[in-house]
Amino acid sequence: MWIFTKFGFFSVVKKDGDDFLTVRSRVLGDLDNLKKLYLPKLSKIIKNAGTDYPYRAKVAKDDFADGMYKISMDIDYSNFKDEVKILMGNDRANTYGNVWAALFTLEHDNFK
């Protein structure tokens, strides 16, 4: 699962044989924000331990669900990209905008 928030971008997966979820990020500060704001039980952040995401940590599914609930309850903005620009700056907002634009093509293509 990919998760874009106003404080970071994350990829969340369940590795084979693992009881925990692995939360991965391309930016260390994003995982720091997630742990500080919503997932205090997130494990220690491991650096350069994976293939395509340089930062990762583990968390129990129940704790992750609690954090996602809290994130959803904190949504208080009418425009996501504008909120990202305010909190994380133009570069991050532009990057998210590029992802939005790439996904916009789904409306016009014959995807299922």
C-alpha positions, 0 to 999 in steps of 0.5 A: 500500500502506498500512503501519501500524507501531509507529513510524508510518503510511505509504502507498507507491506507484509513480508513473507513469514513476518507477523509485523508490517514493514513501513518503508520510506525514501526519506528518513524524516517521513518515518520520523514524522510518522513515529512522532505523530501517529505510530509511537510503537514503530520500531527503530528505523533501519537505514539501507537495509532494503532494496528500493526504500532506504528507510524502513521500520516494523509495526504491529498491524493493530498499532498501524490501524490505530495510527491510520485512524488517528491520521484520518481523524486529523484531516482538516484541509480542503486541498491536499496538495496545498496542505503539503505545500504549506507543511513540506514545501514546494518541492514535495508538493510538486513531486506529489503533483507529478504523482497525481498527474500520472494517476490522472491518466487512469480516468482516460485509460481503460483500466480495471 
